[in-house]
Amino acid sequence: MEVSGIEEEEARAEVDIWNYVFGYAKIAVVKCAIELGIADVIENYGSPMPLSELATALRCELSRLHRIMRFMVHYRIFKQEPINQHTVGFSSTPLSRCLIKGGEKSMAAFILFMSSPPWLASWHCLNSRVLETGNNISPFEAANGKDLWSYTETNPYHNEVFNEAMACVARLTVQAIIKGCPEVFDGVKSLVDVGGGINFDLPHVVAVAPKFGSIENVGGDMFMSIPNVDAAFLMWILHDWDDEECIKILKKCREAILEDKGKVIIVEAVLEKDKEVDELGFLGLMLDMAMMVITNKGRERTLKEWSYVLRQSGFTRFNVKPIRAVQFIIEAYP
Ligand SMILES: C[S@@+](CC[C@H](N)C(=O)[O-])C[C@H]1O[C@@H](n2cnc3c(N)ncnc32)[C@H](O)[C@@H]1O
C-alpha cells in the first residue's frame, strides 16, 4: 500500500475508533427518547414544535432536553425547521416514526428489549463464550443465571418486554412478506406459526397471548409435536438453535404437513446472499452476534448451511426469495 494510502487508513481509524468508544450512546439516547415519548409528542404536534413547548409537554428540564435533541438532530432522527424568523422547531422524520410507541413502523419495543439490563449484561460475557476454556452456556445465561426461555418464564415483566419486541419486528417482517412475496401463502388453507407467540408457542407464552378471531392458541413444545397443517411457518425460530436441534424441529414440521402439497415456510437471514452485502449486509452479521449472546448454540446461516439442515431433515427441494427485510423466505418441500 502507498504511504498516502496507509496514512489515510490511519486517519480513518483515529475517527472510527471513537464510534466504538461511544457505540452505546446512540441506543442509550434513543431509549431515553422512547421512554420520554419525544417522537410521539412531536408527531402529534403536527408542525415544527418549539423546544419550550416540547419541554413543557414532556415535563423536561429545558437545557438538558435541548442537548438530547441536538444529538438526535445530528443523527437525523429529528429535523429542525424554521417556525418564524427567530425560532426553529423540531419535526418528525421516517426515523423518528420508528420510535413512536405502537406506531405503524415502530421499533420502540425492540429497542427497549435490546437496551434492557439483562440483555446488555449478556454482552459482557461474550469473550468467555468464545474461549476454548470458556463457558458452555450462552452469555445470556452466564449473566442472568437462566437461559432466555427459563428467564422469561419466571419473569413476567421480561416475558412481556421480549414478546412485545418480537411482535414489533414480526409486524414489519410480515408486511414485507405480504408486499414482496404474497404468493408464499397461495393455496395454504391451514397454517401453524411455530414459535409465533400466539398460535403455537411454549405454554407460558400462549397463556398471556391475545386471542384473534378463529385463530387457535395452542401451547406446546415444537421438539415434541406440531399440529397438522398445510404449511408450517417458522419466523426467527431456527436461528435460535444448532443444526442438530434445527433438524429435530424441521423433522417435526415435516411430520405435521401433507407429504404431497405441504410446505415449510422459513423466514430467516441468509448470510452471503447478494442482497446481504449491500444495504442490510451488516445486519445479518449483527444478528449472528446477537444469537451468540442470547442463545446457547444459535447462529445465522449461509445458503450452504441452510441446504444442509433442510436436506438432513428430509426436504427434497427448497427455494429462497428476498423481501425488504434482513430475512429471506425459504420455502421447503418434502
Ligand atoms: C425469537 S422468538 C421468535 C418469535 C416469532 N416467531 C417472531 O418472529 O416474532 C422465538 C420463539 O420461539 C418460542 N419457543 C422457544 N422454544 C420453544 C419450544 N420448545 N416450542 C415452541 N416454541 C418455542 C419462544 O417462546 C419465542 O416466542
The ligand as a Gaussian input file, in Angstrom:
#p B3LYP/6-31G(d) Opt

LIG

0 1
 C      -37.013000     -15.393000      18.549000
 S      -38.658000     -15.718000      19.067000
 C      -39.500000     -15.542000      17.530000
 C      -40.921000     -15.226000      17.696000
 C      -41.738000     -15.005000      16.398000
 N      -41.692000     -16.142000      15.502000
 C      -41.306000     -13.749000      15.705000
 O      -40.669000     -13.797000      14.651000
 O      -41.590000     -12.668000      16.250000
 C      -38.639000     -17.460000      19.349000
 C      -39.952000     -18.013000      19.859000
 O      -39.800000     -19.448000      19.996000
 C      -40.537000     -19.849000      21.138000
 N      -40.027000     -21.149000      21.598000
 C      -38.859000     -21.437000      22.218000
 N      -38.774000     -22.735000      22.478000
 C      -39.924000     -23.309000      22.016000
 C      -40.433000     -24.656000      22.005000
 N      -39.712000     -25.647000      22.513000
 N      -41.644000     -24.871000      21.461000
 C      -42.386000     -23.852000      20.931000
 N      -41.943000     -22.558000      20.906000
 C      -40.739000     -22.288000      21.448000
 C      -40.286000     -18.712000      22.122000
 O      -41.212000     -18.683000      23.163000
 C      -40.361000     -17.491000      21.206000
 O      -41.671000     -16.982000      21.137000

